[in-house]
Amino acid sequence: MAELCPLAEELSCSICLEPFKEPVTTPCGHNFCGSCLDRTWAVQGAPYLCPQCRTGFQTRPQLHKNTVLCAVVEQFLQAEQAQPVLPDDWTPPARAAAPSPAGQVACDHCLQATAVKTCLVCMASFCQEHLQPHLDSPAFRDHPLQPPVRDLMRRKCPQHNRLRDFFCPEHSECICHICVVEHKTCSPAPLSQASTNLENKLRHKLTVMYSQINGASKALEDVRARQQDMREAAQRKMDQLRQEYMEMKALIDASEASAARKIKEEEKRVHSKFDSIYQILLKKKSEIQTLKEEVELALTNGDEYEFLEKAAKLQGITTKPVYVPKVELNHELIKGVCQGTSELKNELKRYLKQTQDKKPEELTVPGDPGGHGPPHTPKPTRPMKKVPKDEKKPKKPPPAVALPAKLPTFGAPEHVVDLKQTGQEAAAKVPAEQPPSASLVTKVLENFLTKSRPELLEYAVKVILDYNTAHNKVALSETYTVASVADVSQNYRPHPQRFTYCSQVLGLHCYKKGIHYWEVELQKNNFCGVGVCYGSMERQGPESRLGRNSASWCVEWFNTKISAWHNNVEKTLPSTKATRVGVLLNCDHGFVIFFAVADRVHVLYKYKVDFAEALYPAFWLFSTGATLSICSSK
């Protein structure tokens, strides 16, 4: 039977994980149970995707029963039933012996003495005394006698009052010899023979089930082993990816330092030139001032002889007008640095937009298209192939971003990469999905409300503040992870995404799918707020305040009062001493939860919403000195 094991996988439906039942073949060449595929496509809707290879069909294909595959499956099942795989030391248990007839059977006539015989015509048992008429009288000569029969009433045919000594397998019942006439189209057999036949069949069935249990145990072990191999392979790829991005960040940081050094050196050169000119002008001014004083002194001298000598000498000294030579920065150098930075920014934006516009290859299990498969598909079909040995050796993947040979810096804040628009465009192109049911959302929400902090941190993401949205009174620091209210305006360059009325800032990246969690540390949290909002939220006027419109949700600290705000509706919350806030955003099931994080987490407030757009982390600060710090995702 070992040669049938590979065939079992090929003859199994990848949706129900069982041998094919009335299989059909899709146009892409894959086979499924007809009923399984019907249920899957009924839930999924157009476009109809093959559960195995993800090939899409705009119209539902007309599928027909694969009769050849049906015959192959039937022959395979018969062969599997005939030769189950069993350990060498296993034998089916023997049937228990029939009850001993030695038990006492009472006489049906006197109900006291022990019966010695049972008459199959009278259907009664008699003791030695009351059996005597059957032995002496010719009238009872044709009454067959046999040893006493226990439970005579249960074994008696209720219709013919005769002992049921045959078994009809077609009707699964015991019958008497008169009933045999009514079952002439059946194949009745004596009880002993029927009992032996059924015993053999049950022993074989038990053998098959034992073989199936062994196969299921091995399959469970194999699934866990392959799952572990998959996890290790994914972790290796994650480590390689992290290393690649660290190298890219190091290259960008080095380029930024190089460009900044060039501009600093140019500034120093020009500064030194100005210093030299200043000293020359200062000396020249002093010389002219001294000459002026000598001339004035000569003009006051009354002695004509001394005046002529002094005047002739002073008249010979010439002075020239003071002028400042043209000294300026090397604009070609600075222009080259800034142009290189702009080119790098545009290259990154272009590449990120391309990768976001491409439809990613969905990682859904076979039989569960789009993550919304039918309820009867508990597991993926085919176990994943084990990782080849050569794959276990780390291989350096190609860089994630093709950087130019010359890497200019990102420079001052005005050169920060504007990725928000890219994120919005990508979010707008995400195809609509069928929303989950209300009961499922409630169940998932209740599950997340009880999660511990380590469990929440499994969904942690790194939040970076977007310079282009920051209000002029909001200062950003620590590589755009700390926001505070400044005493003076930051003189940010104008940007259509910048807040102009409220001192607020958004995160750089938006979230349209998946589950995301981040934490924020509050300092001097008398006037601040943490929440999420749509990218389309207003940037000007009072309606741009976080929580005061229909496009944002937040928890806000106003003096000692804590409130939840949405659509300008306030919900007062219990006070807490925690200074760290956790935000759990579940885009797939439509809810956001705010946690107070201390030694343990407890829920501040939750919103259940059918989000219509991508969401951004959002932050509000009001009082001078108030600071919000994005906590590390580690």
KAUR-V900182 format. One record per residue. RES is the residue in three letters. SS is DSSP state (@ for helix, = for strand, . for the rest). D_CENTER is the distance of its C-alpha to the mean C-alpha in Angstrom with 1 decimal. Layout:
# KAUR-V900182
res = [RES RES]
ss = [SS SS]
d_center = [D_CENTER D_CENTER]
This chain:
# KAUR-V900182
res = [MET ALA GLU LEU CYS PRO LEU ALA GLU GLU LEU SER CYS SER ILE CYS LEU GLU PRO PHE LYS GLU PRO VAL THR THR PRO CYS GLY HIS ASN PHE CYS GLY SER CYS LEU ASP ARG THR TRP ALA VAL GLN GLY ALA PRO TYR LEU CYS PRO GLN CYS ARG THR GLY PHE GLN THR ARG PRO GLN LEU HIS LYS ASN THR VAL LEU CYS ALA VAL VAL GLU GLN PHE LEU GLN ALA GLU GLN ALA GLN PRO VAL LEU PRO ASP ASP TRP THR PRO PRO ALA ARG ALA ALA ALA PRO SER PRO ALA GLY GLN VAL ALA CYS ASP HIS CYS LEU GLN ALA THR ALA VAL LYS THR CYS LEU VAL CYS MET ALA SER PHE CYS GLN GLU HIS LEU GLN PRO HIS LEU ASP SER PRO ALA PHE ARG ASP HIS PRO LEU GLN PRO PRO VAL ARG ASP LEU MET ARG ARG LYS CYS PRO GLN HIS ASN ARG LEU ARG ASP PHE PHE CYS PRO GLU HIS SER GLU CYS ILE CYS HIS ILE CYS VAL VAL GLU HIS LYS THR CYS SER PRO ALA PRO LEU SER GLN ALA SER THR ASN LEU GLU ASN LYS LEU ARG HIS LYS LEU THR VAL MET TYR SER GLN ILE ASN GLY ALA SER LYS ALA LEU GLU ASP VAL ARG ALA ARG GLN GLN ASP MET ARG GLU ALA ALA GLN ARG LYS MET ASP GLN LEU ARG GLN GLU TYR MET GLU MET LYS ALA LEU ILE ASP ALA SER GLU ALA SER ALA ALA ARG LYS ILE LYS GLU GLU GLU LYS ARG VAL HIS SER LYS PHE ASP SER ILE TYR GLN ILE LEU LEU LYS LYS LYS SER GLU ILE GLN THR LEU LYS GLU GLU VAL GLU LEU ALA LEU THR ASN GLY ASP GLU TYR GLU PHE LEU GLU LYS ALA ALA LYS LEU GLN GLY ILE THR THR LYS PRO VAL TYR VAL PRO LYS VAL GLU LEU ASN HIS GLU LEU ILE LYS GLY VAL CYS GLN GLY THR SER GLU LEU LYS ASN GLU LEU LYS ARG TYR LEU LYS GLN THR GLN ASP LYS LYS PRO GLU GLU LEU THR VAL PRO GLY ASP PRO GLY GLY HIS GLY PRO PRO HIS THR PRO LYS PRO THR ARG PRO MET LYS LYS VAL PRO LYS ASP GLU LYS LYS PRO LYS LYS PRO PRO PRO ALA VAL ALA LEU PRO ALA LYS LEU PRO THR PHE GLY ALA PRO GLU HIS VAL VAL ASP LEU LYS GLN THR GLY GLN GLU ALA ALA ALA LYS VAL PRO ALA GLU GLN PRO PRO SER ALA SER LEU VAL THR LYS VAL LEU GLU ASN PHE LEU THR LYS SER ARG PRO GLU LEU LEU GLU TYR ALA VAL LYS VAL ILE LEU ASP TYR ASN THR ALA HIS ASN LYS VAL ALA LEU SER GLU THR TYR THR VAL ALA SER VAL ALA ASP VAL SER GLN ASN TYR ARG PRO HIS PRO GLN ARG PHE THR TYR CYS SER GLN VAL LEU GLY LEU HIS CYS TYR LYS LYS GLY ILE HIS TYR TRP GLU VAL GLU LEU GLN LYS ASN ASN PHE CYS GLY VAL GLY VAL CYS TYR GLY SER MET GLU ARG GLN GLY PRO GLU SER ARG LEU GLY ARG ASN SER ALA SER TRP CYS VAL GLU TRP PHE ASN THR LYS ILE SER ALA TRP HIS ASN ASN VAL GLU LYS THR LEU PRO SER THR LYS ALA THR ARG VAL GLY VAL LEU LEU ASN CYS ASP HIS GLY PHE VAL ILE PHE PHE ALA VAL ALA ASP ARG VAL HIS VAL LEU TYR LYS TYR LYS VAL ASP PHE ALA GLU ALA LEU TYR PRO ALA PHE TRP LEU PHE SER THR GLY ALA THR LEU SER ILE CYS SER SER LYS]
ss = [. @ @ @ @ @ @ @ @ @ . = . . . . . . = . . . = = = . . . . . = = = @ @ @ @ @ @ @ @ @ @ @ . . . = = . . . . . . = = . . . . . . . = . @ @ @ @ @ @ @ @ @ @ @ @ @ @ @ @ . . . . . . . . . . . . . . . . . . . . . . . = . . . . . . . = . . = = = . . . . = = = . @ @ @ @ @ @ @ @ @ . @ @ @ . . . . = = . . . . . @ @ @ @ = . . . . . . = . . = = = . . . . = = = . . . @ @ @ @ . . . . . . = = @ @ @ @ @ @ @ @ @ @ @ @ @ @ @ @ @ @ @ @ @ @ @ @ @ @ @ @ @ @ @ @ @ @ @ @ @ @ @ @ @ @ @ @ @ @ @ @ @ @ @ @ @ @ @ @ @ @ @ @ @ @ @ @ @ @ @ @ @ @ @ @ @ @ @ @ @ @ @ @ @ @ @ @ @ @ @ @ @ @ @ @ @ @ @ @ @ @ @ @ @ @ @ @ @ @ @ @ @ . . . . @ @ @ @ @ @ @ @ @ @ @ @ @ . . . . . . . . . . . . . . @ @ @ @ @ @ @ @ @ @ @ @ @ @ @ @ @ @ @ @ @ @ @ @ @ @ @ . . . . . . . . . . . @ @ @ . . . . . . . . . . . . . . . . . @ @ @ @ . . . . . . . . . . . . . . . . . . . . @ @ @ . . . . @ @ @ @ @ @ @ @ @ . . . . . . . . . @ @ @ @ @ @ @ @ @ @ @ @ . . . @ @ @ @ @ . . = . . . . = . @ @ @ . . . . = = = = . . . . = = = = . . . . . . . . . . . . . . . . . . = = = = = = = = . . . = = = = = = = = = . . . = = = = = = = = . . . . . . . @ @ @ . . . . . . . = = = = = = = . . = = = = = = . . = = = = = . . . . . . = = = = = = = . . . . = = = = = = = . . . = = = = = = = = . . . . . . = = = = = = = . . . . . = = = = . . . .]
d_center = [39.9 37.9 38.4 36.6 33.3 32.0 33.3 31.4 28.1 29.5 30.9 27.8 25.7 22.1 21.0 23.1 23.7 27.4 30.4 30.9 32.6 34.3 32.1 31.8 31.0 28.9 30.5 28.2 29.8 27.3 28.4 26.9 28.5 29.9 28.8 25.2 24.9 26.6 24.2 21.1 22.7 24.0 20.6 19.2 22.3 23.4 22.6 22.7 20.5 21.6 19.0 20.0 20.6 18.9 22.4 22.8 26.0 27.0 29.3 28.9 30.8 33.8 33.2 36.0 36.3 36.5 39.7 40.0 36.6 37.6 40.8 39.0 36.5 39.5 41.5 38.6 38.2 41.9 42.0 39.1 41.0 44.2 43.1 40.4 39.2 40.5 41.4 45.0 45.9 44.6 47.1 46.6 48.4 51.9 52.9 54.6 58.4 59.9 61.4 64.9 67.7 69.8 68.8 71.6 71.9 74.3 77.2 76.4 80.1 81.0 77.5 78.8 79.8 77.4 77.0 78.2 77.4 75.3 76.9 74.5 76.8 77.4 73.8 75.1 75.7 79.2 80.8 83.8 86.3 84.7 83.8 87.6 88.2 85.6 87.6 91.1 90.9 90.9 88.8 85.7 86.3 83.5 81.0 78.7 78.0 75.2 74.1 72.8 69.4 67.0 65.1 67.5 66.4 62.8 63.9 66.4 65.7 65.9 67.3 70.0 70.6 70.3 68.3 65.0 65.3 63.1 59.4 58.0 54.5 54.0 54.2 53.1 56.3 59.5 62.7 66.5 68.9 69.8 66.2 66.2 68.1 65.5 62.8 64.9 61.9 59.8 60.1 61.0 61.7 63.5 61.4 61.6 60.6 57.7 56.5 56.6 54.7 51.9 51.8 51.2 48.5 46.7 47.0 45.5 42.7 42.0 42.1 39.5 37.2 37.6 36.7 33.5 32.5 33.1 31.0 28.1 28.4 28.4 25.4 23.4 24.5 23.7 20.1 19.5 21.4 19.4 16.1 17.6 18.8 15.5 14.1 17.3 17.3 13.9 15.2 18.4 16.9 15.1 18.6 20.4 18.3 18.9 22.5 22.9 21.7 24.0 26.8 26.3 26.3 29.4 31.0 30.4 31.7 34.7 35.4 35.3 37.7 40.0 40.2 40.7 43.4 45.2 45.3 46.4 49.1 50.3 50.5 52.4 54.8 55.6 55.8 58.4 60.3 60.6 61.8 64.5 65.6 65.7 68.0 70.3 70.6 71.2 74.0 75.5 75.5 77.3 79.9 80.7 80.9 83.4 85.5 85.5 86.9 89.6 90.6 90.9 93.0 95.3 95.9 97.2 99.6 103.3 104.9 105.3 105.6 102.4 100.6 101.5 100.4 97.1 96.5 97.1 94.7 91.9 92.6 91.7 88.3 85.8 82.4 79.5 77.1 73.6 70.6 66.9 65.7 62.5 59.6 56.0 52.6 52.0 50.1 49.4 47.6 45.5 44.9 43.7 41.3 39.8 39.7 37.8 35.3 35.0 34.6 31.8 30.0 30.5 29.4 26.1 25.6 26.6 24.4 21.2 22.2 22.7 19.3 17.7 20.1 19.3 17.0 14.2 14.2 11.4 9.8 10.5 12.7 16.4 17.6 14.4 14.7 12.3 10.3 13.5 15.8 18.9 19.0 20.9 18.4 17.1 16.4 16.2 19.7 20.7 19.7 18.6 21.6 22.4 22.2 25.7 27.8 28.2 24.5 24.5 26.8 25.0 25.8 25.7 23.7 25.2 24.7 21.7 24.3 27.8 29.9 33.6 36.2 37.4 34.8 36.1 34.7 32.8 35.8 36.4 33.9 35.3 33.5 30.0 27.7 26.9 23.3 22.8 24.5 22.5 19.2 20.9 22.1 18.8 17.2 20.3 19.7 16.3 17.4 17.5 15.5 16.9 16.1 15.0 18.1 19.6 19.7 16.0 15.3 18.0 16.8 13.2 15.2 17.7 15.2 13.9 17.6 18.5 16.1 17.9 17.6 16.4 13.5 12.8 13.3 10.3 8.5 11.7 12.5 16.0 17.9 21.1 23.8 25.2 28.9 29.6 28.7 30.6 33.7 37.0 37.3 33.8 34.1 31.1 31.2 29.5 27.8 26.7 25.0 28.0 29.6 33.1 35.9 38.7 42.5 43.1 41.4 39.2 40.7 37.4 38.0 37.4 34.1 33.1 29.9 31.8 32.5 36.3 36.9 34.6 33.7 30.0 27.3 23.8 20.9 20.9 17.5 16.1 12.7 12.4 8.8 5.6 6.5 9.3 12.2 15.6 19.1 22.5 25.9 28.8 32.4 35.3 33.0 35.8 34.7 31.1 27.8 24.0 21.8 19.9 21.5 21.6 22.9 25.9 27.1 30.8 32.0 35.6 37.5 36.9 34.2 32.0 31.7 28.3 28.0 31.3 29.8 27.5 24.9 24.0 23.1 24.2 25.8 29.2 31.9 35.4 38.0 37.2 35.6 31.9 30.7 27.7 28.4 27.2 29.6 32.4 32.1 32.3 31.2 32.8 30.8 32.2 33.1 31.3 32.4 28.9 28.7 25.0 22.6 18.8 16.8 13.5 12.3 10.0 10.6 9.3 11.8 14.2 15.2 15.9 17.4 19.9 20.7 23.9 23.2 26.1 26.6 24.2 22.1 23.3 22.3 24.4 23.3 20.6 20.4 19.0 19.2 18.4 17.6 19.6 18.9 16.7 16.9 18.4 19.1 22.7 25.6 29.2 32.1 35.7 38.1 39.4 37.9 34.7 31.8 28.0 26.2 22.5 21.7 20.4 16.7 18.1]
